[in-house]
Amino acid sequence: MLQMVLDNEIAEYIDAHSNLVDENNRRIIVRNGYSPKWMIISGM
C-alpha cells in the first residue's frame, strides 16, 4: 500500500513539472527507473 502511494506522488510530481526543460529542450525532472534489490550484509 505504501509503495502505491509513493508511486502516485512521484507520478503527480513529475506530471506537475513536465514543462521544465533545459537548453536542449530535454525534461529536467524525469524518473530514471528502479535499481535492483541489494543484499545487505552486517558484521554484527
N, C-alpha and C positions, 0 to 999 in steps of 0.2 A: 504494500500500500504506500509506504514512504517513497519507494522508487517511482511509482506512478505520479505522485505529487511533484517530486523533483523534476521528472521529465517534462511535466506540464509547465512548471515555472520556467524551465530553461527554454522551452519552445516559445512561450509567450515573450520572454526577454529578447530572444533572437528575432522574432517577428516584429517587436516594437522598435528594434534598432536596425532593421534591414535596409533602411535608407542611408545609413552611414557607409560611405565608400572612401577609398584612398585616392591618390592622384592617378592611379592606373585603372580606376573605376572597378576595383575589387572590393567586396564587402569587408568591413573591418571586423565585425563580430560574426563569427561562424562557429559551428560545432564541429570539432575535429574527430569525433567518433569515440570509441571506447578502447581502453587499454586492456590487455589480457590480465586475468587474475594473477596476483602474486602469491607465492608461498613464503610465509614469514617464519623464520627460524629464530628462536630466542635462546640465549645462552644460560637461561635460568633453569 
